[in-house]
């Protein structure tokens, strides 16, 4: 978490270089991230997890 857009963008570059999913959300100091944004992020994370599990699952052939 960062308190400036520049710091957030710098951190985004570091994290995406490690293949992390990053989303910058502007939130006023003292406020919470909106529930809709958290729900979207949770849904996206679940979809990535399912996709990575499916690609990592070995398939048997006869």
N, C-alpha and C positions, 0 to 999 in steps of 0.2 A: 504494500500500500504506500502511496506517495501523496505528498501534499502539493505538488506542482505538476503541471502537465509535462514539462520538460523532463522531470525526474521519472514520471510514469512512462514516457516514451523511451527513455534510456533503458529502463528496466524491461520494457516490452521487447526491445531489441535483444537483450540478454536472454530472456526466457524463450523467445521464438527461435533463437539460434539453437536452443536445446530441444526444439520441437514441442514446446508447451503451447497450449491454447491460451491466448491472452485477450482480455477485453478491458478497455479503459472506460470507466464510468465516472462521469463528473458528479460529485456529491458534495453538497455544502458541508463545511466543518460542523460537526455535532449532529449531522443527520445520518440516517441509515440508507443503505443501498435499497432502492425501491424493490418491493417484493416481486414485481413482474420481471425485473432484470434478473434477480436471483433464480426465479423459476425458469427463465429462458436459459440461463447458464447451466442449471442443473439438468435440463432436458438435453442440451448440447453435450454435456459431459457423459450422460448416460448413453447417448447415441454413439459417441466415440468409443466408449467402453464396449458396447455391443459389437461395433464394427471391428475393433481390435481383437475381441474374443473370437469372432467368426473367422477372421483371417488366420488366427493362431491355432485353430482347431484342426488337428490332422484328420484327413479323410482316409478311409480304408478302401482299397480296391481289390477286386477278386480277379 
